[in-house]
Amino acid sequence: MRTNTIRRAVLGALASITVLAIAPLAPATAQGRPASGDVEVWLTILHNNDAESKLINAGGTQSMYGGAARFVTLMNQLKAEATTRKPGDRNPAWPRREVLVVTAGDNFLAGPEFNASLSKGPPYYDSMVIDLAGYDVLGIGNHEFDFGPDVFADFVAGNEVPVPYVSANLDFSGEPRLAALVDEGRLARSTVVVKNGVRIGVIGVTTPLLPFISTPRNVVVGDVASAVNVEVAGLKRRQVDKIVLVSHLQGINEELALVPQLRDVDVVLAGGGSEVLSRPGLPLVPGDRPLPDVTYPLIVNDADGREVPVVTAEGNYKYVGRLVVGFDRQGRIVAIDHDRSGPVRVSGNLADADYVAPDPVVEARVTEPVQASIDALAANVLALSEVPLDGRRSNVRRVETNVGNLATDALLWQARQLAVVEGLPLPQVALQNGGGIRNDGVIPAGNVTELNTFQILPFSNFVSILPAVPRAEFKSVLENAYSRVEFSDGRFAQLAGLRVTYDRAGAAGVGANAANGTRVRQVVLNDGTVIVQDGVVVPGPGINVATIDFLARGGDQYPFTTPFVNVGASYQQALANYLVAGLAGQVTAIAYPAGGEGRITCTSSNPAAAACPVATP
């Protein structure tokens, strides 16, 4: 999941899309099967995405909502409701009512909750929730690979119910443990779910950005549209005429662009962006805002002009999406029950009419042990901060923050400590991508706990050293780091050991084309050594860089080519150690002022067209 920075892109795409409403048709006549064109099967699709290990509740001001235990209760209620005959169903047999339960990926996420799972070992708590929620099919997102393929294999194997995970554009053959799960049918390109004789094909796809934003190792990512069309053709040959696509492409704008390239997909369930699609009158979690002028579902034309409903849901176990579609005898969608379709919020607020009690089994097996683990982390105080520490996504991905400075100082400090032990050159600078800082909030002045360190730096990223990075390569790395500031992209670099000035109006150099960027204007090390002056690299020796292995391997398209060495500490451990030993338990306002200390400076040679970002107050 990512911050909903694509709102304008979505609205721009929608400007060229006709959003149509398919009116529900009359129920079948009392005699026999429905005629051609009438609804033969009402299929209720219950879906969610981007649960991201929010097992206790949605957090922050939304803590009375979400939570895996309440989510499972609501899911069970909606399943029962979906198959209940309605007053208008005059014929006892037709139309039939079936239910399909699907998640569109990012089924877990690094953080204090998932740390409880890693400490416990498989089956992970998130796997247990999947079993208890009763899914039929599971999509695969990018975060499934954040700890590498082996942890994902443990996650899949931990499901007691062997429900398939699907992704048509991922090739698992290069990873032995995942390849074994393919052989077992636990991982597949697509699957056929049979509901009382009704056969539903479900295809999965995963974002092509996977190698750049996660750690798939030898998992190969292929083209999305062609993979889907190949699977559709195979399902059609097997006489499967109801086809659902589970897509995790990082934002619904990607699905809107994909549908016109597809044929014979009936429904698209999107994940990765967690936009709020709703319709008037539905209660939402306080603070959530639906995309304006957009309704649930969106209807988009495919390559043959067929109308395809596209839906998604906000993540963190806050909603169960519900789409009710009517298929005729030919497997065509001829009706949508708009009155019953839309996001259904997961409320734990007793004052709400839609309050749901937590499931007692989930409470006992998941919520309580995870909460105990979090409480233990929260009780371990590592330091006292004189100043609030800003780790909000809207800031760490666009501007310098004191949490960014604290994290990079910790990387540099820990790398220097371990470089001595390993006989490596002492790093001069450190880089941390804003996307790896995840607490998305402000930690108040006062105690800084071990829990805070997991909230800030939750992933399995390890401190790495790249000795003698050539100066031209280092400039290219920084060009990439500031190439997408305007999109609040996770590649934005927080810094230690140097100061950088970039021109927001300069040409963006992204990934392999970073050397063509013209944004980085000046780079000066803390000892006064000038690396870049007026956009030109100053000749001289290479730079010893500390960073995380995710970036050293090319994550977020950082164009490092210099070999790197991991030095045996995670970036979360580095932060914890730095707070205790490096800072002697004191985070001062002088060292870490709010808003940073000027390590990153933005200018603009064309402020009218390309303004510098301003920190969220």
N, C-alpha and C positions, 0 to 999 in steps of 0.2 A: 504494500500500500504506500502511497505517497501523498504529500499535502495536496489539497485540491487546487493546484495552481493552473489547471487547464480549463477553468471556467470559461474564459473568453474563447478558447479554442473550441470548446463544446458548442457554445452559442454560435460561433462562426460557422461550424459545420452544420448546425441545425438550420441555418438560414437557407441552405440549399436543399433541405430535406422536407418533404411533405409529410407531416405527422398525421396519420389517418386513424380514425377510430372504427374498429370493426364492431358493429352492433351485435349484441347477443341475439341469437335466433330463437324462435319458439321451440319448446321442448318437443320431443318426438310424439307422434300420435299414439293412441292407446294400443294400436294393433301392430305387432311385429317390429322389426328393426327400422330405424329411421331411414327415410328415403335419401337418395343421393343429394348432397348439399345441406342436409340437416345434421345436427350434432349427434354423433354416435358415441363419443367418449369425451367427457369433461375431464381434462388432466389438470390437476392442481400441482404446480411446481413450487415447492418450498425451497428457498435458496438463501445462502449467505456467503460472505467472502471476507477475507482479511480479519479473521478472528484474532490472530496475532497474540495468542496467549493471554488475553485479557480475561483471565479465569475468574477473578474475584468480582470485579465490576468494571464499568467503563472508565472510572478514575476521575479525579479532579472534581469539578462542579457537577459532573454527571454520575457520581458514585452510587446514586440510588437507581441507576439503570444498568442494563447489561448484566454480565456475570454468567458463567457457564451453567450454573444450577438453575437460574431462572430461565435461561435460554432453552434448556432441555424441557422444562415444564411447558413452555409456550409451544415448542415444536411438537410435543406429544398432543397438546390440545388442538393444534391446527391440523395435524394428521387425522385425528378423529373427526374433526369437523368436515374435512375435505371429502370423506367417503360417506357422510351421512346423507340420506335421501332428503330432498327438499320438497316443500309443499307443492311446487309446480310440477314435480315429476309424476305425471299421471300413470305412466306405464311402469310397473315394478321392475322391469329389466332394462329399459332404455330411457335416456342415455345412461351409459355406465359412468361411474365416478372412480377415478384412480388418482394416486398421489405419487409424485417423484420428489425425493429429497436430495439436494445437491449442494456442495460447497465449491466455490470458484477459486480456491487456493489461498496461499499465505495462512496455512492452518496453525502455524506457530511462529514465534518471533523471539529473538534473544532478549533477555531482560531478567529481572528478579524472579518473575513467575517461572520462566523456562529454566532458570538456574536451579530451581527446586527440582525440576525433572532431571536435569543433568546430574545433580547430586544424588538423586534416588536411583537413576538408571531406568532402562526400559522395563515395563511399558511406561512411556512418559504420560504425564497427567493429561496433556492435550489429546494424546491417542485415546485415553480412556473416555474423554468427553465425546470424541467422534463415535466410539462404540455405543455410548449411552444415548446419543442423539438419534441414532438409527439412520444414517445416510445410506443412499443407494449408490452414489458415485461421488468421487472426490477429485477436484481439480488440483493442479500443481502450480504454485506461484514461485516467485523468485526467492522468498525467504526460506522455503524448504531446504535451500542449499547453503544457507549462511554459515552453517557449521561443517560444510562439506558433504559429499555423497554418503559417507558412512553413517552420520547421524540421521540423515534422511532415511537410510535403509533401516536403522533401528526404529525410527518413528513408524514406518510402514509395517514392519514386522511386529510391532507392539500392538497393532489392532487385533483384538480377539476375533472380530468378525472380518473375514477377508474381502472387504469391499474394495473394488479396483480404484486406483488412482490413474487418471487418464491425461495423456498429452501426446498428440499426434506428431508434433514437430520436435520432440526430444528423442535422441538416440542414446540409449543407456548401455550399449554393448561394450563401451570402453571402461565401464565400472563393474567389476565382477559381482559385487553384492547386489547392485541394482539389476544387472542382467539376470541374476538368479531369480529375483522377484518378478521379472518379466516372464520367465519360464513358468513361474507359479501362477501367473495370471493376476498378480497383485499390482503390477504396473502394466499399462496397456495404452495403445493409441486411441482406442475407442472400446465401448462395451455395449451390450444389448441388455437392457433391464426388462424383465418380463413381469407384468402386473396382471394377474388373472387372465392370462392369454394375450394381453395387450403388449406388444413389443415396441420398446422405445430405444432408439440408438442414441448414445451419448458420446460425443467426441470432445477431447480436451486440446487446448493449445496454451503455450507458455510464451512469455515475452521474449522476442529476439535479443533484448538487452541483457539477458541472463548472465552472459560471461562478464559483463561490465559492472553489474550491480550485485553480484553474489559470487559464490565459490563452487561452480559446478564441476570443476576439475576436468575429467575426461567425458563428461556428458556433452554431446554435440547438439547444437541448436540449429534447426532447419527453418525453411520458409514456412510461413503460417498459412497463407491462402491455399497454396498448392497442396499442403498436407491435409487440410480440411476437405478439399474437393476430392482427393484420392479416397479418403475414408468414407465420404458420403457415397461415392460410387460403389465402394465395397459393401456398404450397408444396404444400398438399394438392390444390389444383386442378390442379397440374402432376404429380400422381400420385407425389409424394414422400412416403413413409410412415415414414421414419426421420428424426427431427428433434432436433437438438442445439442447446441455447442456450448461448452463451458470454457470460457476464455479469460485468461489472466494476462492482459496486455498493458497494464499500468495506467489505464485511464480510458473511460468510455469513448472518448474521441477516437481511439484506435479501433474499437469495435465498429463505430459508425463508418469508418473508412474501409473496414474489412468486408462488411456485409455486401456491398455492391460487387465484390469479387467472387462471391459464393453462389452456389446453386443448391436448391433443395434442403437447405437448413431451415427448420421451422421456427426455432426459438434460440436466442443468444443470451446467455447469462454471463455478465462481465464482472471482472474483479481487478483489483490492483489500484484503482483510483478512489473507490468508496464514495463516489458522489451520492448525494441524497436526491433520489427521484421519488416523487410523491404525487398526490393529487389532492385537491381541496377537501378539507374536512377530516383528514387522517391525523391523529395525534402523533407528534414527533417528540424525540428526546429534547428537553429544553436546551437551547443553544445550537441545535442543528437547524440548518437552513437549506431548503430544497433549491436546486438550480432554478432560476426564474424562467418562466415561459417554457418550462419543460415538464412533461407529465410522465406518469408511470402507466403503461410501458411506452417507450418510444417505438414508433413503427418506421422501418427503413426498407426501401426496395432493394432486392438482391439483383444479381446479374440478369435474371429473366423478368424483372419487374414485379416479382412476388413480394408481398408485404410481410416483413419479418419483425416480430416484437423483440426489442432489446431492453434488458433490465439489469440493474445492479442494486446493491444495498450498501449503506454505510456499515463499516466493520465494527470490530471490538465487541461482538456478541450483542450489539444494541438493537438489532432488528432481525426478524425473519421476513425475507421477501416472499410475497405470495402472488403468483401469476396463474390465473385460471383461464385456460384456453380450451376451446371446443374443436375436436377433429371430426370430420365426416368419414364416410366409409372408404374414401380414397386416401385417407391420411392427410387431408388438407385442413389447415386452420380456417374455420368458417365463422368462428365467434370468439369473443373475449368477454368474460364476465367482469366488466369494469367495476361493478359495485363491490366485488370481493377481492379484486386485485389491488396490490399496493404493499408498501412496507408496514409490517406490524411490529410496533416497538416492544421491547422487553423492559417492562416497568417493575421496579421493586418499591415504588412509592405507594404506601397504603392509601394515600389520598386520591390516587388515580383509579378511574373506573376499570381500567385494563390491567390493574395490578396482577402479577402472577407470583405465587409462592415458589421458593427454590425447591428443586427436586432433592429429596432427602438422601438419595443414593449418591448423587453428584456432590452434595454437601459433605458427606462423610468420606468419600473416596478421593475427592479432588480439592474442594474449597478449603477444608480445614487443614490438611497437611501443607498445602501451598501457603496459606496464611501464616502458619507456624514458621515456615522457612523465611517468609518476608519479615515477620516480627523479629526474628533473630538477627537479620541483617540490619534492621532499623535500630536495634538496641546497641549496636556496635558503633560508637561515636569515634570518628577518626580525626576530626579537626573542628575548630571554631572559626566561622567566617564573620568578618566585620561588615560584609557587603552582600547584598543579594546577588546570586549567581544566575546569569541569564543564559539558558540553553534552549530558548524557544526556536522552533524550526524556522519561523519566519525571519529570524535574525541570524542564526548560525549558518544559514545557507545563503546569506546576502551581505552580511557586514561582520566586522570584528566584534566579538563579545568576550566578556571576562571568563565564561566557561570555555570558550574556544582557546583562549590564552592559557588557562589552567591545564586543559587537556594536552596542548602541545608542549607546554613546559614540562609536564609529567613525562611525555614521550622522550623529550630531549634528555631530561635528568636520568630516567631509567636506562636509556640507551647508553649514556656515558658511563653509568655505573657498571653495566654488563659488558661494555666494550673493553674495559680494563681486564675483566675476568677472561674474556674470549680472545684477548690479544688483537682486537680490531682497532682501527683508527677512531679517535673520538669524533662523534658527530658535531657539526657546527650549527645545523639547523634542523627543524622538525616541521612536518606537514601533517595535518589531520583534516580529512574531508568532513564538511558539515553534515553530510548524510550519515556519518557514523556516530553523531551526537544525537541521542534519542530521547532525552527526558522531556523535551517540548514543554518547558515551563521555567519558572523562576524559583530557585531554591532560596527561601528567606534567609536573611542573616541569622546566624546562630549555628547550631550543631550541623556538621556535615557527617553523614553516616556511611557505613558500607553499602547500605541500600541505595543511597544517592549515587555512589560510584557505578553500581550496576544500572541504575536508571540513565545515567549520563552516557556510559560507554558499555552497552550490553553485549556486543557481538563477540565472536570468537576470533577477534583480530589480534595478531601478535606483533610485538615491537620488533622492528626490522631495521637494519643498517645497510645503506648502499654507499660503499666507499668510492670516493673520487668520481662523482657524477660530473660529466663534462658540463661546462657552463652553458653551452648551447642547448643541451638536453634539459638542463634545469630550467632554462627560460621556457622551453616548450612545455614542460610540466606545469609551470605557472600560467602559461597562456591557456592551457586546457582548464586549469583550475578556475579561471575567471572568464571563461568563454560563454557561460550560460547564467550569469548573474541575474539577468532579467527574468529568468524562469525559476528562480529559487531552487536551482539544481543542487543535488547533494554533493557534487564535485567541488563546490566552493571550498577553498583552502583556508583554514585557520593556521596561524604561523607561530614559530618560536625561533629566536636566533637571528632574525632578519626583519627588514622593513621593505614593503612592496608598495609601489604606486602604479595603478593601472588606469587606462583611459577607457571609460565605459563606451565611448563612441568608436573605439578602434575595431578593426576586423577581428572577428572571433575565430580562434584556432582550436578546433575540436579534435581530440583523439589523434589519429594518424596525421591529421592536417594541422596539428598544433603549431608546427614550425612556421606556418603561414600567418599566424596571428600577429596583430600589432597592438594589442591592448597593454601588455606589460611594458611600462616606460622606465621604471627605475627599480633596481634591486640592490640593497646595501646590507651587508652582514653587520651584526652588532659590533664587531671590532673595527668597523669603518671600511672594510673591503667592498669596493664597488664591483658588482657583477654585471649589471645592466645599467647603461646610461643613455637617456633619450631613446630608448627602444633598441639600442645596439649592445650586443654582448661585448664586454671588455675582456680581452684575452687574459688567461691566467690559469692556475691549477684548478682541478676539479673540486667539488664540494662534497663533504661527507654528510649524508642526509639520514636522519632518523624519520621513520614513518611507520605505518602498519603494513603487514604483508598483503592485505587486500589491495592497497594502492601500488605496492611494489610489484605486484603481479599484473598490473594494468587495470585494476578495478576503477570504475568511473572514468575509463578511457585515459588514465594517466599514462603518458607515453614513456615510461621508464624502460630503458634497455640495459642499464647497468645491473649486473648480478647482485642479489641481496642475500643477507644472512639474518635468519631469525635468531633472537637472543634469549629466548626462553621465558618470556613474561607476556601475558596478555595486556592489552591497553588498559583494561579495567584494573588489573593488578598494578600497573604502572601508576595510575592515578591514586590508588589507595596507598601505595608505598610512598609516593611523593608527598601526599598530605601528611603522613605520619613522620617520615624521616627527612624528606627534602624541605618541608616547611615547618617542621617541628610542631605540627598541629595548629598552625595559625595562618589563616588566609586574610591578609590585610587589605584594607581599602587602598592603600598606597600602591601595593604591588598589583592589585587586580581591581582597578576602578570600574565602575559601571560604564559600559560602552567601550571598554578597552583603553589602550594607551597609545594608539596611533601606529600599530604595526602594519595595518592595511589602510591605504589611502586611495580613495576613488576620485578621479577628476573626469571631466568630459569636455572633449573638444567640440562637441555639438550638443549642449545641454537641452536644447529644444526637442531634439529627436531621440536623445539617449541620456536620460537623467540618471544621476547616481542614486543607488538605493539608500533609503533612510530607515534607520532602525525603528522597529515597532516600539512605541513608548510603553 
